[in-house]
Amino acid sequence: MAKVIAVANQKGGVAKTTTVHSLGVALAEQGKRVLMVDLDPQGCLTYSTGIDPDQLDASLHDVLARQAKIADVRRGIPGIEGLSVVPATIDLAGAEVHLLSRTGREHVLSRALEPVLPEYDVILIDCPPSLGVLTINGLTAADVVLVPLQCEALSQRGVGQLLETIEDVRQFANEKLCVLGVIATMYDGRTTHARRILGEVGDRYGLRVFDPPVPKSVRFAEGPELGRSVLQHAPSSAGALAYRSLAAQVYDSLKAI
């Protein structure tokens, strides 16, 4: 039965999509069955896997609108056995408005995922950069939350706000939800500021900070244009090696839950 990980941080530009894509590929390389769910109307994860959101006949929007099932819209990732994605389109923004009027709206994604849970080892949810109803759906469907953190002050401040939302979800919709830990992204160890933020975040919020931090690299920006993750585009790069190590640690951490 799959463990569901919501990758969330309401601050944009902290490498949520990169983290979901890279961990998904790394876990599949390690023999795991993985489903990635693009919960962001911008469809960046979908695009990064080589799928054009504008050319899709069906997407997660149709699932949330009860017009399709997860199994109907998911797509396999070419060249990577065991990895699939539930794609998103801009229509998902409309689904968010539709959900606001639904009874039990925070549970829609969780219920949609239930039939496919036995088919996977891990499900990774790429949450949008907000704390709206789509992100609440992602958190309600998840067993754990993984927080990508860019090592700068504004991103660290966002962690505190996210933890408050997680506590609300825990009280009202998903009492088992917990934070698995933090992944430091776009890390530049040459700067005192980045090293200080990395050193403080674990103590300030009482969270595990996975090691190693993911280094800043242009390789991450090159991959999406090719429809490939950094593990495929630059498999020997420091970023690819970091995500392979992190994927193994994250999966081991899930066993204790």
C-alpha positions in Angstrom: 0.0 0.0 0.0 1.4 3.3 -1.1 2.6 6.0 1.4 1.5 9.4 0.2 3.9 12.4 0.5 2.7 15.9 0.0 5.6 18.2 -1.1 4.5 21.6 0.1 5.7 25.2 0.8 3.4 28.1 0.0 6.4 30.2 -1.1 6.9 29.8 -4.8 10.3 29.2 -6.4 11.7 26.8 -3.8 12.0 23.8 -6.1 8.8 21.9 -5.1 8.3 20.6 -8.6 12.0 19.8 -9.1 11.9 17.9 -5.8 8.8 15.8 -6.7 10.2 15.0 -10.2 13.7 14.2 -9.0 12.6 12.0 -6.1 10.1 10.3 -8.3 12.7 9.3 -10.8 15.2 8.4 -8.1 12.7 6.1 -6.4 11.8 4.5 -9.7 15.4 3.9 -10.4 15.6 2.2 -7.0 12.9 -0.2 -8.0 9.9 1.5 -6.4 6.5 1.9 -8.0 5.8 5.7 -8.0 2.9 8.0 -8.9 3.4 11.7 -9.1 0.4 14.0 -8.8 0.5 17.5 -10.3 -1.8 19.5 -8.1 -0.6 22.9 -9.5 -2.8 24.6 -12.2 0.5 25.9 -13.7 1.2 22.3 -14.7 5.0 22.6 -14.3 5.5 19.0 -13.2 3.4 17.8 -16.2 5.5 19.9 -18.6 8.8 18.8 -16.9 7.9 15.2 -17.7 7.6 15.9 -21.4 3.8 16.2 -21.5 2.3 19.3 -23.1 -0.6 20.4 -20.8 -2.3 22.2 -23.7 -2.6 18.9 -25.6 -4.3 16.9 -22.9 -7.8 15.5 -23.3 -8.1 14.7 -19.6 -6.3 15.7 -16.4 -6.5 15.9 -12.7 -9.2 18.6 -13.2 -11.5 15.9 -14.6 -10.8 13.6 -11.6 -11.7 16.4 -9.1 -14.8 17.2 -11.0 -15.8 13.5 -10.9 -15.7 13.1 -14.6 -12.8 10.6 -14.6 -10.7 8.4 -12.4 -7.0 8.5 -11.5 -6.5 5.4 -13.5 -8.1 7.0 -16.6 -5.8 10.1 -16.7 -2.4 8.9 -15.4 0.4 8.7 -17.9 3.6 6.6 -17.8 6.9 8.3 -18.1 8.8 7.1 -21.2 12.1 5.4 -20.4 11.4 5.1 -16.6 9.8 1.8 -15.6 7.5 2.1 -12.6 6.9 5.9 -12.8 3.7 7.6 -13.7 2.2 11.1 -13.4 -1.3 12.4 -13.0 -1.1 15.6 -15.2 -2.5 19.0 -14.6 -3.8 21.8 -16.8 -4.9 25.3 -16.2 -8.4 24.0 -15.9 -7.4 22.9 -12.4 -7.8 26.6 -11.4 -11.5 26.2 -12.2 -11.6 23.0 -10.2 -10.5 25.0 -7.1 -13.5 27.3 -7.4 -15.8 24.3 -7.9 -14.4 22.5 -4.9 -15.2 25.5 -2.6 -18.9 24.7 -3.0 -18.5 20.9 -2.4 -19.4 19.2 0.9 -16.3 17.4 2.2 -14.2 19.3 -0.4 -10.9 18.7 1.4 -11.3 14.9 1.0 -11.9 14.8 -2.8 -8.3 14.0 -3.8 -7.9 11.5 -1.0 -10.9 9.6 -2.1 -9.8 9.7 -5.7 -6.5 8.1 -4.8 -7.8 5.3 -2.7 -8.4 2.8 -5.6 -4.8 3.1 -6.9 -3.0 3.0 -3.5 -2.3 -0.8 -3.7 -0.6 -0.3 -7.1 2.3 1.9 -5.8 4.9 2.1 -3.1 5.0 5.9 -3.0 2.7 8.7 -4.2 4.2 12.2 -4.5 1.9 15.2 -4.6 3.3 18.5 -6.0 1.2 21.1 -4.1 0.7 24.6 -5.6 2.5 27.6 -4.0 -0.5 28.6 -1.9 -2.5 27.5 1.1 -5.8 27.2 -0.8 -8.2 24.4 -1.2 -6.0 22.4 -3.6 -3.1 22.4 -1.1 -5.5 21.4 1.7 -6.6 18.5 -0.5 -3.0 17.5 -1.0 -2.3 17.6 2.8 -5.5 15.7 3.6 -4.6 12.9 1.2 -1.1 12.6 2.5 0.5 10.5 5.2 3.5 12.9 5.5 4.7 16.3 4.3 8.1 17.0 2.9 9.1 20.7 2.9 11.5 22.0 0.2 13.4 25.0 1.7 15.4 27.5 -0.2 18.1 28.6 2.3 17.0 32.3 2.6 15.0 34.2 5.2 11.6 34.5 3.4 11.5 30.8 2.6 12.2 30.0 6.2 9.4 32.3 7.3 7.0 30.4 5.1 7.8 27.2 6.9 6.2 28.5 10.1 3.0 29.5 8.2 2.9 26.0 6.5 3.2 24.3 9.9 0.2 26.3 11.2 -1.8 25.0 8.2 -0.6 21.5 8.8 -1.8 21.7 12.4 -5.3 22.9 11.2 -5.5 20.0 8.7 -4.4 17.6 11.5 -7.2 18.8 13.7 -10.1 18.9 11.2 -9.3 16.5 8.3 -6.3 14.3 8.7 -5.2 13.6 12.3 -2.4 11.2 11.2 -0.5 13.9 9.1 3.0 14.6 10.1 6.1 16.4 8.7 8.7 14.0 7.5 11.3 16.7 7.2 13.0 19.5 5.2 15.0 19.3 2.0 17.3 22.2 1.5 17.2 23.3 -2.2 19.2 25.6 -4.4 21.9 25.6 -1.7 25.0 27.7 -2.1 27.3 26.7 0.7 29.8 29.5 -0.1 27.4 32.0 1.5 27.3 32.6 5.3 23.6 33.4 5.0 22.7 30.0 3.4 24.8 28.1 6.0 23.1 30.0 8.8 19.6 29.4 7.6 20.3 25.7 7.1 21.7 25.5 10.6 18.8 27.3 12.2 15.7 25.7 10.6 15.9 22.3 12.3 16.2 23.9 15.8 13.7 26.6 15.2 10.9 24.3 14.0 12.0 21.0 15.5 12.1 19.3 12.1 14.5 16.8 10.6 16.7 18.4 7.9 17.7 15.8 5.3 21.3 15.7 4.2 22.8 16.5 1.8 21.4 19.8 0.8 20.7 20.1 -3.0 23.2 22.4 -4.6 22.2 25.2 -6.9 22.9 24.3 -10.5 21.9 25.4 -14.0 21.3 21.7 -14.8 18.0 21.9 -13.0 16.8 24.7 -15.3 17.9 22.8 -18.4 16.0 19.6 -17.7 12.3 20.7 -18.0 12.9 22.1 -21.5 13.9 18.6 -22.5 11.1 16.9 -20.6 13.6 15.2 -18.4 14.6 15.3 -14.7 18.2 16.2 -13.7 18.8 12.5 -13.0 18.2 11.8 -16.7 19.7 15.0 -18.1 22.9 15.1 -16.0 23.0 11.8 -14.1 26.4 12.3 -12.6 25.8 15.9 -11.5 26.0 16.9 -7.8 22.2 17.6 -7.9 21.3 14.2 -9.3 23.6 12.4 -6.7 22.0 14.5 -3.9 18.4 13.5 -4.9 19.3 9.8 -5.2 20.7 9.9 -1.7 17.7 11.9 -0.4 15.2 9.5 -2.1 16.7 6.5 -0.3 16.6 8.3 3.1 13.0 9.5 2.5 11.8 6.0 1.7 13.6 4.5 4.7 11.9 7.2 6.9 8.5 6.1 5.6 9.0 2.6 7.1 8.7 4.1 10.6 5.3 5.6 9.9 
